Amino acid sequence: MIEFDVRLAKVADLDGINKLIRSPGVKWFGNIRPKFCGKDSLFHPYQTYRMLALCRHTSALVAYAEFRNYPSITALPTDSWLDWLTVRYCLTLSISWLNALFFNFCIYKSEYSMVLVEIIKEVFYRENRVWYLIAVRPPFVQQPSHFMETFDDLEKISQIYYPLEFSTEKNNNTQSLYIVDRFKLLPKITYRKALAEDNDDVIELLEFEMPELREKLGDYYIAEEVMRQDPGAEKSLLVVAETSNQCEETEMVLFLWMTTDIDIQFYVRNYEVVSFGNLVKPVDGKSFHYETMTVSSVQRRAEASTFTSDALDDLDAITILGGLQRVDSGMSVASMGKVKMSSIAGTVVDAHVVEDNKFYMRECLFSKFKYILEKLHSTDYYLRYEQNVINFIYPAGKEPAGPAAIEAASNVFFLKSIVGGRNFPLSRLFNAIVAMFCAYPDRDYCMMQISANIKATRSYLEVLQYFMPVVSRPSNECSLAEVYITHRSTIFGEISLYKLRKEDVSVVHSLAVGNSTKEIGSPDSTASSFSYCSKINERADLEHEVHVLDAIMKEVLEKEFKYFDRVCGDSAVPLP
């Protein structure tokens, strides 16, 4: 069987693509006329993907394809294709803006027709939310043979749709659609709970990415975990995924290890999880329990408190030797004033300064600069440390307040391990995340962690793109692991754009302000007891930003500008 390497096309491939287009014995579909204008114009039009395929045995370029999020129809506006499909065709498929791409052009050597499947698979692997690839076939027009399109090979893997005006007797020369269905082309993945007899297959699968586990836990640790009978055994869930290979044999390709055994209070104390509902279900007007916790947090200082001229003036003012006078001292602030320095020898050249004092003034200035540099290099200048008291609130169920009630209110499960097989496409791990949330339909968050002393595996690194890091709090705990979290809506929801409306102004306004007003404080705690009046006004700076944003939105709403809002989440529970 011939194997191919499919990848994105690069500028360095222009010569090879140009040569392929002019080669004899090639097939293609799509508009090939612009391709004959020369290699310099090949990459000019926008394309979502430019894919090429190389024969693995000979390293020869055998195919080139272009995909885009709208069809290559000149007379059709790029944002009207969904209306065009709805009006002209009676489609039984649920095609939307987000789940379809257009297969606008493909050229390949005729003896490698099977490369079409490999290219389409690669696009599906890269775009997890794309369900359909659509190629538009124009009506037949008599033209030279070197402009004739060939859809025979694509027809074998796609379903053909004709427009409403099509008639086999009166009007059979019409436009048509060739639609490739993701779920019919890609091999199906079957998930099931791991059994004790899967031990050898799972360990062989894990051996590729984590060979140290066998040495550490033995040869039967999977079977031992599956057959556990202790009270906490039901919290652990081991899942394997299987596919059918080319010989129609079942093959294990994926292993998942999940658990609900999570110390939620530990993460509330040591990580910033307030924005994730503190990892418990919302109260929603029901009875609830609550516990008071004192936690530490670090907030980023506002831009007005860092590198603005007022902020640097403040930094200079608090470096006066001996410190600033206290408010209740009744004395004025002693200042060295401005000192004129020579840029060559570093000596004081101010004529109004007594010679005996110049040495001390130079030392003072050196100390001032040294303090400023140390301050600018310290994290305290950019971050504000705070101690906060929070109310940890969770729904009251059948259990009394305590660990059992917190566990019942948990809204998160933990991904302990995820490992794909050696030949399993890592981009299909998105499907595994979907399966994980299906295994826990009553929980909205999935969490995973990477310890500092353990190297992340390739499967871990692949799924991290669907997670976001959780900020750790200042803590007395040693070696806190890096924690990542994702929400159900990240996987099942849709991100959509729509034009700004008047009713959206308040929402955009609140997003821009956020919690900034709560964080506004003094620029430096060491200066709070001094009589020096800070020039920094963080509130005024924030109000200025909001004023600019309001002016932009007003201009957009009153004139013909386009300004888009992004909406996240179309699942049962929206993304917060």
C-alpha positions as CSV (number, residue, x, y, z in Angstrom):
1,M,0.0,0.0,0.0
2,I,1.2,3.5,-0.9
3,E,1.6,5.8,2.1
4,F,1.7,9.6,2.0
5,D,2.9,12.5,4.1
6,V,0.4,15.3,4.1
7,R,1.3,18.7,5.4
8,L,0.8,22.5,4.9
9,A,2.3,24.0,1.8
10,K,5.1,26.4,2.2
11,V,6.7,29.1,0.0
12,A,9.6,26.8,-0.6
13,D,7.1,24.4,-2.3
14,L,6.1,26.9,-5.0
15,D,8.4,25.4,-7.6
16,G,7.2,21.9,-7.0
17,I,3.5,22.9,-7.0
18,N,4.0,24.9,-10.2
19,K,5.7,21.9,-11.8
20,L,2.9,19.6,-10.7
21,I,0.3,21.9,-12.3
22,R,2.1,21.7,-15.7
23,S,2.8,18.0,-15.5
24,P,1.1,15.5,-17.9
25,G,-1.1,12.8,-16.5
26,V,-2.7,14.9,-13.7
27,K,-6.3,15.2,-12.6
28,W,-7.9,18.3,-10.9
29,F,-11.1,20.0,-10.0
30,G,-11.6,23.7,-9.3
31,N,-10.6,26.7,-11.3
32,I,-7.1,25.9,-12.7
33,R,-6.9,29.0,-15.0
34,P,-5.3,31.3,-12.4
35,K,-2.7,28.7,-11.6
36,F,-1.2,29.1,-15.0
37,C,-0.3,32.7,-14.3
38,G,3.0,31.6,-12.7
39,K,4.2,30.5,-9.3
40,D,4.4,34.0,-7.9
41,S,0.6,34.3,-8.0
42,L,-0.2,30.8,-6.5
43,F,-0.3,32.0,-2.9
44,H,-2.0,35.4,-3.5
45,P,-5.7,34.5,-2.9
46,Y,-6.7,33.8,0.7
47,Q,-7.0,30.1,1.6
48,T,-7.7,28.6,5.0
49,Y,-5.5,25.6,4.2
50,R,-3.0,24.9,1.4
51,M,-2.2,21.2,1.7
52,L,0.2,19.1,-0.2
53,A,1.0,15.4,-0.2
54,L,4.3,13.6,-0.7
55,C,4.8,10.0,-1.6
56,R,6.5,8.5,1.5
57,H,8.5,6.1,-0.6
58,T,9.8,8.5,-3.3
59,S,9.4,11.9,-1.5
60,A,7.8,13.1,-4.7
61,L,5.1,15.8,-4.7
62,V,1.9,14.1,-5.8
63,A,-1.0,16.4,-4.8
64,Y,-1.8,20.0,-3.9
65,A,-5.2,21.1,-2.5
66,E,-6.8,24.4,-1.3
67,F,-9.6,24.7,1.3
68,R,-11.4,27.9,2.4
69,N,-14.4,28.9,4.5
70,Y,-16.3,30.2,1.5
71,P,-16.7,28.9,-2.0
72,S,-14.7,30.0,-5.0
73,I,-17.7,31.6,-6.8
74,T,-16.8,35.1,-8.0
75,A,-20.3,36.5,-8.1
76,L,-21.2,35.3,-4.6
77,P,-20.4,37.5,-1.6
78,T,-18.1,35.7,0.9
79,D,-20.6,36.1,3.7
80,S,-23.7,34.9,1.8
81,W,-22.8,31.3,1.0
82,L,-25.1,29.8,3.7
83,D,-28.1,31.7,2.2
84,W,-27.1,30.6,-1.2
85,L,-27.0,26.9,-0.1
86,T,-30.4,27.2,1.7
87,V,-32.2,28.9,-1.2
88,R,-30.7,26.8,-4.1
89,Y,-30.5,23.4,-2.5
90,C,-32.7,21.2,-0.5
91,L,-30.1,19.8,1.9
92,T,-30.8,17.2,4.6
93,L,-27.5,18.1,6.4
94,S,-27.2,20.6,9.2
95,I,-24.6,22.8,7.6
96,S,-23.6,25.9,9.5
97,W,-20.9,28.7,9.3
98,L,-18.7,26.7,11.7
99,N,-19.0,23.0,10.6
100,A,-18.2,23.3,6.9
101,L,-15.2,24.1,4.7
102,F,-15.1,24.4,0.9
103,F,-12.8,22.1,-1.1
104,N,-12.1,24.7,-3.8
105,F,-9.1,23.2,-5.7
106,C,-7.2,20.0,-5.9
107,I,-4.6,18.7,-8.4
108,Y,-3.0,15.2,-8.1
109,K,-1.2,12.7,-10.2
110,S,-3.7,10.3,-11.8
111,E,-1.9,7.1,-10.5
112,Y,-2.3,8.4,-6.9
113,S,-6.1,8.9,-6.7
114,M,-6.1,7.5,-3.2
115,V,-4.3,10.6,-2.0
116,L,-7.6,12.5,-1.9
117,V,-8.7,10.5,1.1
118,E,-5.5,11.2,3.0
119,I,-5.7,15.0,2.3
120,I,-9.3,15.2,3.4
121,K,-8.5,13.1,6.6
122,E,-5.7,15.5,7.5
123,V,-8.1,18.5,7.2
124,F,-10.6,16.8,9.4
125,Y,-7.9,16.0,11.9
126,R,-6.9,19.7,12.0
127,E,-10.4,21.0,12.2
128,N,-12.3,19.1,14.9
129,R,-15.5,21.1,14.5
130,V,-15.7,20.7,10.7
131,W,-18.1,18.0,9.7
132,Y,-18.5,18.6,6.0
133,L,-16.2,19.4,3.1
134,I,-18.0,20.9,0.1
135,A,-16.8,21.0,-3.5
136,V,-18.9,22.9,-6.0
137,R,-19.0,21.5,-9.5
138,P,-20.1,24.0,-12.2
139,P,-22.3,23.1,-15.2
140,F,-20.6,21.4,-18.1
141,V,-19.2,23.9,-20.6
142,Q,-17.3,22.8,-23.8
143,Q,-13.7,23.9,-23.4
144,P,-10.1,22.7,-24.1
145,S,-9.1,19.4,-22.4
146,H,-6.4,21.1,-20.2
147,F,-9.3,23.1,-18.5
148,M,-11.6,20.1,-18.0
149,E,-12.3,19.2,-14.4
150,T,-12.5,15.6,-13.0
151,F,-14.7,14.7,-10.1
152,D,-14.7,10.9,-10.5
153,D,-12.4,10.1,-7.6
154,L,-14.1,12.6,-5.3
155,E,-17.5,11.2,-6.1
156,K,-16.4,7.8,-4.6
157,I,-16.2,9.3,-1.1
158,S,-18.8,12.0,-1.3
159,Q,-22.6,12.5,-1.6
160,I,-23.9,14.6,-4.6
161,Y,-26.6,17.2,-4.2
162,Y,-28.3,19.0,-7.1
163,P,-30.1,22.3,-7.0
164,L,-33.9,22.7,-6.9
165,E,-34.1,23.5,-10.6
166,F,-32.4,20.2,-11.6
167,S,-34.4,17.8,-13.8
168,T,-33.1,14.6,-15.3
169,E,-35.3,15.2,-18.4
170,K,-35.3,19.0,-18.9
171,N,-32.5,20.5,-17.0
172,N,-29.7,18.0,-16.1
173,N,-26.7,20.3,-16.8
174,T,-26.7,22.3,-13.6
175,Q,-24.4,23.2,-10.8
176,S,-23.9,20.4,-8.1
177,L,-22.3,19.9,-4.7
178,Y,-20.0,17.1,-3.7
179,I,-20.2,16.9,0.1
180,V,-17.8,14.7,2.1
181,D,-19.2,13.7,5.5
182,R,-16.6,13.5,8.4
183,F,-18.4,10.7,10.2
184,K,-18.5,8.5,7.1
185,L,-14.9,8.9,6.1
186,L,-12.9,8.8,9.4
187,P,-12.6,5.4,11.2
188,K,-15.0,5.3,14.1
189,I,-13.7,5.3,17.7
190,T,-15.5,3.1,20.3
191,Y,-15.1,3.9,24.0
192,R,-15.7,1.4,26.8
193,K,-14.7,0.9,30.4
194,A,-11.3,-0.9,30.8
195,L,-11.4,-4.5,32.0
196,A,-8.9,-6.5,34.0
197,E,-8.0,-8.5,30.8
198,D,-7.0,-5.3,29.1
199,N,-4.0,-5.0,31.4
200,D,-1.4,-6.1,28.9
201,D,-2.7,-4.1,26.0
202,V,-3.0,-0.9,28.1
203,I,0.5,-1.3,29.5
204,E,1.9,-1.9,26.0
205,L,0.1,1.3,24.9
206,L,1.5,3.3,27.9
207,E,5.0,1.9,27.3
208,F,5.4,4.2,24.3
209,E,4.9,7.5,26.3
210,M,5.5,6.5,29.9
211,P,7.8,3.5,30.1
212,E,8.7,4.3,33.7
213,L,5.3,3.4,35.0
214,R,5.9,-0.3,34.6
215,E,9.1,-0.2,36.6
216,K,7.4,1.9,39.3
217,L,4.1,0.1,39.6
218,G,4.7,-3.4,38.2
219,D,3.2,-5.4,35.4
220,Y,-0.4,-5.6,36.6
221,Y,-1.1,-2.1,37.9
222,I,-4.0,-1.5,35.5
223,A,-5.7,-4.8,36.5
224,E,-5.2,-3.9,40.1
225,E,-6.8,-0.5,39.7
226,V,-9.7,-2.0,37.8
227,M,-10.3,-4.6,40.4
228,R,-10.1,-2.3,43.5
229,Q,-12.8,-3.0,46.1
230,D,-12.0,-0.2,48.6
231,P,-14.6,2.6,49.3
232,G,-12.9,5.0,46.9
233,A,-12.7,2.6,44.0
234,E,-16.0,3.9,42.4
235,K,-14.4,7.4,42.0
236,S,-11.9,6.1,39.5
237,L,-12.8,5.5,35.9
238,L,-10.5,3.8,33.4
239,V,-11.6,3.9,29.7
240,V,-10.1,2.5,26.5
241,A,-10.8,3.4,22.9
242,E,-10.7,1.0,20.0
243,T,-10.8,1.3,16.2
244,S,-10.8,-1.1,13.3
245,N,-7.7,-1.2,11.3
246,Q,-7.4,-1.9,7.6
247,C,-7.7,-5.6,8.2
248,E,-11.0,-5.0,10.0
249,E,-9.3,-6.0,13.3
250,T,-10.1,-4.2,16.5
251,E,-7.1,-2.3,17.8
252,M,-6.7,-0.4,21.1
253,V,-5.6,3.2,20.3
254,L,-6.3,5.3,23.4
255,F,-6.3,5.1,27.2
256,L,-8.0,7.5,29.6
257,W,-7.8,7.6,33.4
258,M,-10.3,9.9,35.2
259,T,-11.3,10.4,38.8
260,T,-13.7,12.4,40.9
261,D,-11.5,12.1,44.0
262,I,-10.6,15.8,44.3
263,D,-9.9,17.9,47.4
264,I,-11.8,20.9,46.2
265,Q,-10.9,23.0,49.3
266,F,-7.2,22.5,48.6
267,Y,-7.6,24.0,45.1
268,V,-9.7,26.9,46.5
269,R,-7.0,27.8,49.0
270,N,-4.0,27.4,46.6
271,Y,-5.4,28.4,43.2
272,E,-7.5,31.2,41.7
273,V,-10.6,29.1,41.0
274,V,-13.2,31.8,41.9
275,S,-13.9,32.4,38.2
276,F,-14.7,28.7,37.8
277,G,-17.4,28.7,40.5
278,N,-14.9,27.4,43.1
279,L,-15.3,24.0,41.3
280,V,-18.8,23.4,42.8
281,K,-22.2,23.6,41.3
282,P,-24.1,26.9,41.4
283,V,-26.5,27.5,44.2
284,D,-29.3,28.9,41.9
285,G,-31.5,30.1,44.8
286,K,-31.4,26.8,46.6
287,S,-30.3,26.2,50.2
288,F,-26.5,26.2,50.6
289,H,-23.6,25.8,53.0
290,Y,-20.7,28.1,53.3
291,E,-17.3,28.2,54.9
292,T,-15.1,31.3,55.4
293,M,-11.5,31.0,54.1
294,T,-8.6,33.4,54.2
295,V,-6.7,33.1,51.0
296,S,-3.8,35.0,49.4
297,S,-3.9,36.5,45.9
298,V,-1.7,38.4,43.6
299,Q,-3.2,41.1,41.3
300,R,-1.5,42.7,38.4
301,R,-1.0,46.4,38.9
302,A,-2.7,48.8,36.5
303,E,-0.7,50.2,33.6
304,A,-1.0,53.6,35.2
305,S,1.1,52.3,38.1
306,T,4.1,51.0,36.1
307,F,5.7,52.8,33.3
308,T,3.8,56.0,32.9
309,S,5.6,59.3,33.7
310,D,3.6,59.8,36.8
311,A,4.5,56.3,38.1
312,L,8.2,56.9,37.5
313,D,7.9,60.3,39.3
314,D,6.4,58.5,42.3
315,L,9.2,55.9,42.1
316,D,11.8,58.7,42.2
317,A,10.1,60.5,45.0
318,I,10.1,57.6,47.4
319,T,13.9,57.0,47.0
320,I,14.9,60.1,49.1
321,L,17.5,59.0,51.6
322,G,16.1,58.9,55.1
323,G,12.6,58.5,53.7
324,L,9.7,61.0,53.4
325,Q,8.4,62.8,56.4
326,R,5.2,61.4,58.0
327,V,2.0,63.3,57.7
328,D,1.8,64.1,61.4
329,S,5.4,65.3,61.7
330,G,4.6,68.9,60.7
331,M,7.8,69.1,58.7
332,S,8.3,69.6,55.0
333,V,9.7,67.0,52.8
334,A,13.5,67.3,52.5
335,S,14.5,66.9,48.9
336,M,17.9,67.0,47.2
337,G,16.3,68.8,44.3
338,K,17.5,68.4,40.7
339,V,21.2,67.8,40.3
340,K,23.1,68.5,37.1
341,M,25.5,65.6,36.3
342,S,28.3,65.3,33.8
343,S,27.7,62.5,31.3
344,I,31.5,61.8,31.0
345,A,33.0,61.5,34.4
346,G,29.8,61.2,36.5
347,T,30.7,64.2,38.6
348,V,28.4,67.0,39.9
349,V,28.9,70.1,37.8
350,D,26.1,72.3,39.3
351,A,27.7,75.7,40.1
352,H,25.3,76.3,42.9
353,V,26.4,73.3,44.9
354,V,29.2,73.6,47.5
355,E,32.3,71.5,46.5
356,D,32.3,69.6,49.8
357,N,28.7,68.4,49.2
358,K,29.2,67.1,45.6
359,F,30.6,63.8,46.8
360,Y,27.6,63.1,49.0
361,M,25.2,64.2,46.3
362,R,26.8,61.9,43.8
363,E,26.5,59.0,46.3
364,C,22.9,59.9,46.9
365,L,22.1,59.9,43.2
366,F,23.9,56.6,42.7
367,S,21.8,55.1,45.6
368,K,18.7,56.5,44.1
369,F,19.3,54.9,40.7
370,K,20.3,51.7,42.3
371,Y,17.0,51.6,44.2
372,I,15.0,52.4,41.1
373,L,16.6,49.6,39.1
374,E,16.1,47.1,41.9
375,K,12.5,48.1,42.2
376,L,11.9,47.8,38.4
377,H,13.5,44.3,38.5
378,S,11.3,43.1,41.4
379,T,7.9,41.5,40.9
380,D,6.5,43.7,43.7
381,Y,6.5,46.6,41.3
382,Y,4.2,44.8,38.8
383,L,2.1,42.7,41.2
384,R,0.1,43.5,44.3
385,Y,-0.1,41.0,47.1
386,E,-3.4,40.8,49.0
387,Q,-5.0,38.8,51.7
388,N,-8.7,38.2,51.1
389,V,-11.5,36.5,53.0
390,I,-13.8,34.6,50.8
391,N,-17.1,32.7,51.5
392,F,-16.8,29.2,50.0
393,I,-20.5,28.5,49.1
394,Y,-21.8,25.2,47.9
395,P,-25.3,23.7,47.5
396,A,-26.8,21.9,50.5
397,G,-27.8,18.4,49.7
398,K,-28.7,15.4,51.8
399,E,-25.4,15.5,53.5
400,P,-24.6,17.9,56.4
401,A,-22.0,20.6,55.8
402,G,-18.5,19.1,55.4
403,P,-16.4,17.0,53.0
404,A,-19.3,14.7,52.0
405,A,-21.5,17.7,51.0
406,I,-18.7,19.3,49.1
407,E,-18.0,16.1,47.2
408,A,-21.7,15.9,46.3
409,A,-21.7,19.5,45.1
410,S,-18.5,19.0,43.0
411,N,-18.7,20.3,39.5
412,V,-15.3,19.0,38.2
413,F,-13.6,15.7,37.4
414,F,-9.9,15.1,37.1
415,L,-8.0,13.7,34.1
416,K,-5.1,11.7,35.6
417,S,-3.8,10.2,32.4
418,I,-4.4,10.3,28.6
419,V,-2.2,8.3,26.2
420,G,-2.7,7.9,22.5
421,G,-1.2,5.0,20.6
422,R,2.0,5.2,18.5
423,N,0.0,5.5,15.2
424,F,-3.0,7.3,16.6
425,P,-3.5,10.8,15.1
426,L,-3.0,13.1,18.1
427,S,-5.4,15.7,16.7
428,R,-8.2,13.2,17.3
429,L,-7.7,13.5,21.0
430,F,-10.4,16.2,20.8
431,N,-12.8,13.3,20.4
432,A,-11.5,11.9,23.6
433,I,-12.3,15.1,25.5
434,V,-15.8,14.9,24.1
435,A,-16.1,11.3,25.4
436,M,-14.8,12.4,28.9
437,F,-17.5,15.0,29.3
438,C,-20.1,12.4,28.1
439,A,-18.9,10.1,30.9
440,Y,-19.6,12.9,33.5
441,P,-22.8,14.6,32.2
442,D,-23.4,16.3,35.5
443,R,-20.0,18.1,35.7
444,D,-19.0,21.1,33.7
445,Y,-15.2,21.3,34.3
446,C,-12.3,19.0,33.6
447,M,-9.0,19.6,35.3
448,M,-5.5,18.2,34.7
449,Q,-2.2,19.0,36.2
450,I,1.5,18.6,35.3
451,S,4.0,18.3,38.2
452,A,7.2,20.2,38.0
453,N,9.4,17.1,38.3
454,I,7.5,15.1,35.6
455,K,8.0,15.6,31.9
456,A,4.7,16.1,30.0
457,T,3.9,13.5,27.4
458,R,3.0,14.2,23.8
459,S,-0.6,13.4,24.4
460,Y,-0.7,15.8,27.4
461,L,0.8,18.5,25.3
462,E,-1.7,18.0,22.6
463,V,-4.8,18.2,24.8
464,L,-3.4,21.3,26.6
465,Q,-4.6,23.5,23.7
466,Y,-8.2,22.9,24.9
467,F,-7.3,23.8,28.5
468,M,-6.4,27.1,30.1
469,P,-3.9,27.5,33.0
470,V,-5.1,28.2,36.5
471,V,-3.2,30.8,38.4
472,S,-1.7,29.6,41.7
473,R,-2.1,31.7,44.8
474,P,0.9,32.6,47.1
475,S,1.0,29.5,49.3
476,N,3.1,27.7,51.9
477,E,2.6,24.5,50.0
478,C,5.8,23.2,48.4
479,S,6.1,22.4,44.7
480,L,2.6,23.2,43.6
481,A,1.8,21.5,40.3
482,E,0.7,23.4,37.2
483,V,-3.1,23.1,37.0
484,Y,-5.1,23.4,33.8
485,I,-8.9,23.5,33.4
486,T,-11.5,23.5,30.6
487,H,-15.2,24.0,30.5
488,R,-17.9,21.9,28.8
489,S,-18.8,24.8,26.5
490,T,-15.2,24.9,25.2
491,I,-15.8,21.5,23.7
492,F,-19.6,21.5,22.8
493,G,-20.3,25.2,22.4
494,E,-19.9,27.3,19.3
495,I,-18.2,30.7,19.0
496,S,-20.2,33.0,16.8
497,L,-19.9,36.6,15.7
498,Y,-22.6,39.2,15.2
499,K,-22.7,42.9,14.7
500,L,-22.7,45.2,17.7
501,R,-26.2,46.3,18.9
502,K,-27.2,49.0,21.3
503,E,-28.2,46.5,24.0
504,D,-24.7,45.1,23.9
505,V,-23.1,48.3,25.0
506,S,-23.6,47.7,28.7
507,V,-22.2,44.1,28.4
508,V,-19.1,45.3,26.6
509,H,-18.7,48.0,29.2
510,S,-18.8,45.6,32.1
511,L,-16.3,43.3,30.3
512,A,-13.9,46.2,29.8
513,V,-14.2,47.3,33.5
514,G,-14.2,43.8,35.0
515,N,-12.9,43.8,38.6
516,S,-10.5,46.7,38.0
517,T,-12.4,49.1,40.2
518,K,-11.9,46.7,43.2
519,E,-8.2,46.5,42.7
520,I,-7.5,50.2,42.6
521,G,-5.3,51.2,45.5
522,S,-2.1,53.0,46.5
523,P,0.8,52.6,44.2
524,D,3.1,51.4,46.9
525,S,2.4,50.3,50.4
526,T,5.7,51.8,51.7
527,A,4.5,55.3,50.8
528,S,1.1,55.0,52.4
529,S,2.2,56.7,55.6
530,F,4.1,59.5,54.0
531,S,3.0,63.0,53.2
532,Y,4.0,62.7,49.5
533,C,0.9,62.9,47.3
534,S,1.0,60.3,44.5
535,K,0.5,61.6,41.0
536,I,-1.0,58.2,39.9
537,N,-4.7,58.2,39.4
538,E,-5.6,54.6,38.4
539,R,-9.3,55.4,38.5
540,A,-8.9,58.3,36.1
541,D,-6.8,56.1,33.8
542,L,-9.5,53.4,33.8
543,E,-12.3,56.0,33.2
544,H,-10.3,57.4,30.2
545,E,-10.1,53.9,28.7
546,V,-13.8,53.3,29.2
547,H,-14.6,56.8,27.7
548,V,-12.5,55.9,24.6
549,L,-14.3,52.6,24.2
550,D,-17.7,54.3,24.6
551,A,-16.8,56.8,21.9
552,I,-15.8,53.9,19.6
553,M,-19.1,52.1,20.1
554,K,-21.1,55.2,19.7
555,E,-19.3,55.9,16.4
556,V,-19.9,52.3,15.2
557,L,-23.6,52.4,16.1
558,E,-24.2,55.8,14.4
559,K,-22.3,55.2,11.3
560,E,-21.8,52.3,8.9
561,F,-18.8,50.6,10.6
562,K,-18.6,46.9,11.3
563,Y,-17.8,46.0,14.9
564,F,-18.4,42.4,16.1
565,D,-19.2,40.8,19.4
566,R,-18.0,37.2,20.1
567,V,-20.4,34.9,21.8
568,C,-19.0,31.8,23.5
569,G,-21.1,28.8,24.5
570,D,-24.0,27.0,23.0
571,S,-24.2,24.1,25.3
572,A,-26.4,23.4,28.3
573,V,-24.2,25.6,30.5
574,P,-22.5,28.7,28.9
575,L,-18.9,29.5,29.3
576,P,-18.5,32.0,32.2
